[in-house]
Amino acid sequence: MTTNTAPKFITSPYFVSEVGNWHLKPGAPKEVVEEFESFMEAHKKWEQQFDCERKE
């Protein structure tokens, strides 16, 4: 059984959840930046994989 939990950065006051433009405000703590960048990189890879599967 897999449990999906939201990343902690989502509740950070530095997180901006604009549609199609997720980003962090300047001055975000290092831990928040690292988690955000890791999440976004994984999401980008997932999107690329999904796009490739749709084209096949």
N, CA, C and O atoms as CSV, one atom per row, in Angstrom:
chain,resi,resn,atom,element,x,y,z
A,1,MET,N,N,0.847,-1.179,0.000
A,1,MET,CA,C,0.000,0.000,0.000
A,1,MET,C,C,0.888,1.236,0.000
A,1,MET,O,O,1.824,1.334,0.794
A,2,THR,N,N,0.597,2.171,-0.882
A,2,THR,CA,C,1.374,3.398,-0.995
A,2,THR,C,C,0.620,4.545,-0.347
A,2,THR,O,O,-0.589,4.695,-0.520
A,3,THR,N,N,1.354,5.342,0.397
A,3,THR,CA,C,0.753,6.516,1.023
A,3,THR,C,C,1.340,7.753,0.365
A,3,THR,O,O,2.558,7.928,0.331
A,4,ASN,N,N,0.481,8.601,-0.153
A,4,ASN,CA,C,0.929,9.850,-0.750
A,4,ASN,C,C,0.757,10.958,0.276
A,4,ASN,O,O,-0.331,11.161,0.815
A,5,THR,N,N,1.830,11.662,0.534
A,5,THR,CA,C,1.760,12.804,1.437
A,5,THR,C,C,2.243,14.029,0.683
A,5,THR,O,O,3.131,13.947,-0.165
A,6,ALA,N,N,1.658,15.139,0.998
A,6,ALA,CA,C,2.052,16.385,0.348
A,6,ALA,C,C,3.421,16.817,0.849
A,6,ALA,O,O,3.746,16.631,2.021
A,7,PRO,N,N,4.214,17.387,-0.031
A,7,PRO,CA,C,5.512,17.885,0.406
A,7,PRO,C,C,5.331,19.011,1.428
A,7,PRO,O,O,4.344,19.746,1.393
A,8,LYS,N,N,6.286,19.127,2.321
A,8,LYS,CA,C,6.199,20.134,3.384
A,8,LYS,C,C,6.240,21.558,2.847
A,8,LYS,O,O,5.666,22.461,3.455
A,9,PHE,N,N,6.917,21.776,1.701
A,9,PHE,CA,C,7.046,23.145,1.193
A,9,PHE,C,C,5.692,23.773,0.859
A,9,PHE,O,O,5.566,24.997,0.822
A,10,ILE,N,N,4.684,22.939,0.617
A,10,ILE,CA,C,3.368,23.450,0.239
A,10,ILE,C,C,2.757,24.320,1.346
A,10,ILE,O,O,1.994,25.242,1.056
A,11,THR,N,N,3.082,24.037,2.592
A,11,THR,CA,C,2.547,24.830,3.691
A,11,THR,C,C,3.465,25.980,4.099
A,11,THR,O,O,3.165,26.718,5.038
A,12,SER,N,N,4.577,26.129,3.394
A,12,SER,CA,C,5.519,27.199,3.700
A,12,SER,C,C,4.960,28.553,3.258
A,12,SER,O,O,4.329,28.648,2.206
A,13,PRO,N,N,5.183,29.587,4.046
A,13,PRO,CA,C,4.737,30.926,3.626
A,13,PRO,C,C,5.519,31.438,2.412
A,13,PRO,O,O,5.149,32.453,1.822
A,14,TYR,N,N,6.595,30.744,2.036
A,14,TYR,CA,C,7.397,31.135,0.882
A,14,TYR,C,C,6.880,30.520,-0.420
A,14,TYR,O,O,7.311,30.909,-1.505
A,15,PHE,N,N,5.968,29.573,-0.313
A,15,PHE,CA,C,5.454,28.872,-1.487
A,15,PHE,C,C,4.314,29.649,-2.129
A,15,PHE,O,O,3.388,30.090,-1.448
A,16,VAL,N,N,4.391,29.812,-3.452
A,16,VAL,CA,C,3.342,30.476,-4.226
A,16,VAL,C,C,2.780,29.455,-5.203
A,16,VAL,O,O,3.500,28.940,-6.058
A,17,SER,N,N,1.480,29.164,-5.072
A,17,SER,CA,C,0.870,28.104,-5.889
A,17,SER,C,C,0.029,28.661,-7.033
A,17,SER,O,O,-1.133,28.287,-7.189
A,18,GLU,N,N,0.607,29.547,-7.827
A,18,GLU,CA,C,-0.093,30.045,-8.998
A,18,GLU,C,C,-0.230,28.916,-10.018
A,18,GLU,O,O,0.693,28.122,-10.198
A,19,VAL,N,N,-1.359,28.848,-10.669
A,19,VAL,CA,C,-1.599,27.794,-11.654
A,19,VAL,C,C,-0.542,27.880,-12.753
A,19,VAL,O,O,-0.382,28.914,-13.401
A,20,GLY,N,N,0.177,26.772,-12.949
A,20,GLY,CA,C,1.209,26.718,-13.969
A,20,GLY,C,C,2.468,27.515,-13.659
A,20,GLY,O,O,3.343,27.655,-14.514
A,21,ASN,N,N,2.563,28.035,-12.449
A,21,ASN,CA,C,3.721,28.869,-12.105
A,21,ASN,C,C,4.088,28.716,-10.631
A,21,ASN,O,O,4.251,29.710,-9.923
A,22,TRP,N,N,4.216,27.488,-10.174
A,22,TRP,CA,C,4.639,27.285,-8.797
A,22,TRP,C,C,6.035,27.848,-8.614
A,22,TRP,O,O,6.913,27.620,-9.447
A,23,HIS,N,N,6.244,28.571,-7.545
A,23,HIS,CA,C,7.559,29.102,-7.247
A,23,HIS,C,C,7.667,29.453,-5.772
A,23,HIS,O,O,6.683,29.410,-5.034
A,24,LEU,N,N,8.875,29.799,-5.360
A,24,LEU,CA,C,9.131,30.215,-3.991
A,24,LEU,C,C,9.456,31.697,-3.970
A,24,LEU,O,O,10.086,32.223,-4.887
A,25,LYS,N,N,9.024,32.352,-2.927
A,25,LYS,CA,C,9.367,33.758,-2.736
A,25,LYS,C,C,10.842,33.858,-2.351
A,25,LYS,O,O,11.406,32.914,-1.797
A,26,PRO,N,N,11.457,34.982,-2.640
A,26,PRO,CA,C,12.854,35.183,-2.242
A,26,PRO,C,C,13.017,35.039,-0.722
A,26,PRO,O,O,12.133,35.407,0.052
A,27,GLY,N,N,14.154,34.501,-0.325
A,27,GLY,CA,C,14.457,34.365,1.097
A,27,GLY,C,C,13.988,33.067,1.716
A,27,GLY,O,O,14.077,32.895,2.932
A,28,ALA,N,N,13.484,32.138,0.892
A,28,ALA,CA,C,13.030,30.847,1.429
A,28,ALA,C,C,14.218,30.121,2.061
A,28,ALA,O,O,15.332,30.173,1.541
A,29,PRO,N,N,13.974,29.445,3.183
A,29,PRO,CA,C,15.052,28.688,3.826
A,29,PRO,C,C,15.602,27.598,2.916
A,29,PRO,O,O,14.896,27.074,2.053
A,30,LYS,N,N,16.862,27.268,3.119
A,30,LYS,CA,C,17.560,26.284,2.292
A,30,LYS,C,C,16.798,24.966,2.205
A,30,LYS,O,O,16.701,24.378,1.128
A,31,GLU,N,N,16.261,24.500,3.321
A,31,GLU,CA,C,15.544,23.218,3.338
A,31,GLU,C,C,14.307,23.264,2.443
A,31,GLU,O,O,13.985,22.292,1.760
A,32,VAL,N,N,13.622,24.400,2.457
A,32,VAL,CA,C,12.420,24.557,1.633
A,32,VAL,C,C,12.817,24.575,0.162
A,32,VAL,O,O,12.171,23.931,-0.665
A,33,VAL,N,N,13.874,25.307,-0.165
A,33,VAL,CA,C,14.349,25.392,-1.552
A,33,VAL,C,C,14.762,24.013,-2.057
A,33,VAL,O,O,14.411,23.629,-3.172
A,34,GLU,N,N,15.500,23.274,-1.247
A,34,GLU,CA,C,15.965,21.943,-1.667
A,34,GLU,C,C,14.794,20.997,-1.910
A,34,GLU,O,O,14.771,20.277,-2.908
A,35,GLU,N,N,13.826,20.999,-1.002
A,35,GLU,CA,C,12.675,20.108,-1.175
A,35,GLU,C,C,11.862,20.518,-2.404
A,35,GLU,O,O,11.424,19.662,-3.172
A,36,PHE,N,N,11.664,21.815,-2.587
A,36,PHE,CA,C,10.903,22.318,-3.732
A,36,PHE,C,C,11.586,21.927,-5.043
A,36,PHE,O,O,10.935,21.414,-5.954
A,37,GLU,N,N,12.898,22.167,-5.140
A,37,GLU,CA,C,13.624,21.848,-6.366
A,37,GLU,C,C,13.613,20.351,-6.654
A,37,GLU,O,O,13.485,19.942,-7.807
A,38,SER,N,N,13.747,19.542,-5.624
A,38,SER,CA,C,13.705,18.092,-5.794
A,38,SER,C,C,12.332,17.652,-6.300
A,38,SER,O,O,12.234,16.836,-7.217
A,39,PHE,N,N,11.290,18.189,-5.707
A,39,PHE,CA,C,9.932,17.855,-6.114
A,39,PHE,C,C,9.678,18.270,-7.555
A,39,PHE,O,O,9.121,17.498,-8.336
A,40,MET,N,N,10.086,19.488,-7.913
A,40,MET,CA,C,9.833,19.986,-9.260
A,40,MET,C,C,10.605,19.181,-10.310
A,40,MET,O,O,10.094,18.946,-11.405
A,41,GLU,N,N,11.820,18.761,-9.986
A,41,GLU,CA,C,12.603,17.940,-10.916
A,41,GLU,C,C,11.919,16.587,-11.121
A,41,GLU,O,O,11.816,16.106,-12.250
A,42,ALA,N,N,11.457,15.981,-10.041
A,42,ALA,CA,C,10.752,14.696,-10.150
A,42,ALA,C,C,9.463,14.864,-10.949
A,42,ALA,O,O,9.113,14.007,-11.760
A,43,HIS,N,N,8.772,15.952,-10.720
A,43,HIS,CA,C,7.522,16.211,-11.442
A,43,HIS,C,C,7.794,16.400,-12.935
A,43,HIS,O,O,7.040,15.910,-13.776
A,44,LYS,N,N,8.869,17.111,-13.259
A,44,LYS,CA,C,9.244,17.328,-14.652
A,44,LYS,C,C,9.535,15.994,-15.342
A,44,LYS,O,O,9.099,15.774,-16.472
A,45,LYS,N,N,10.268,15.104,-14.668
A,45,LYS,CA,C,10.570,13.785,-15.227
A,45,LYS,C,C,9.297,12.985,-15.433
A,45,LYS,O,O,9.148,12.303,-16.448
A,46,TRP,N,N,8.374,13.062,-14.475
A,46,TRP,CA,C,7.103,12.358,-14.589
A,46,TRP,C,C,6.319,12.876,-15.794
A,46,TRP,O,O,5.757,12.094,-16.560
A,47,GLU,N,N,6.287,14.204,-15.955
A,47,GLU,CA,C,5.565,14.778,-17.094
A,47,GLU,C,C,6.169,14.331,-18.417
A,47,GLU,O,O,5.437,14.007,-19.353
A,48,GLN,N,N,7.504,14.309,-18.508
A,48,GLN,CA,C,8.163,13.875,-19.730
A,48,GLN,C,C,7.842,12.418,-20.031
A,48,GLN,O,O,7.589,12.061,-21.182
A,49,GLN,N,N,7.852,11.585,-19.014
A,49,GLN,CA,C,7.533,10.169,-19.201
A,49,GLN,C,C,6.084,10.019,-19.652
A,49,GLN,O,O,5.794,9.243,-20.562
A,50,PHE,N,N,5.187,10.747,-19.027
A,50,PHE,CA,C,3.773,10.678,-19.367
A,50,PHE,C,C,3.553,11.132,-20.811
A,50,PHE,O,O,2.786,10.512,-21.548
A,51,ASP,N,N,4.228,12.216,-21.217
A,51,ASP,CA,C,4.099,12.703,-22.590
A,51,ASP,C,C,4.600,11.669,-23.590
A,51,ASP,O,O,3.982,11.467,-24.636
A,52,CYS,N,N,5.717,11.011,-23.276
A,52,CYS,CA,C,6.263,9.982,-24.172
A,52,CYS,C,C,5.297,8.806,-24.298
A,52,CYS,O,O,5.100,8.276,-25.392
A,53,GLU,N,N,4.703,8.403,-23.197
A,53,GLU,CA,C,3.760,7.280,-23.226
A,53,GLU,C,C,2.521,7.621,-24.030
A,53,GLU,O,O,1.956,6.749,-24.690
A,54,ARG,N,N,2.091,8.859,-23.988
A,54,ARG,CA,C,0.903,9.289,-24.725
A,54,ARG,C,C,1.161,9.300,-26.223
A,54,ARG,O,O,0.246,9.073,-27.015
A,55,LYS,N,N,2.407,9.564,-26.617
A,55,LYS,CA,C,2.754,9.639,-28.037
A,55,LYS,C,C,2.920,8.269,-28.680
A,55,LYS,O,O,2.851,8.147,-29.903
A,56,GLU,N,N,3.138,7.243,-27.874
A,56,GLU,CA,C,3.359,5.887,-28.409
A,56,GLU,C,C,2.083,5.232,-28.844
A,56,GLU,O,O,2.102,4.095,-29.315
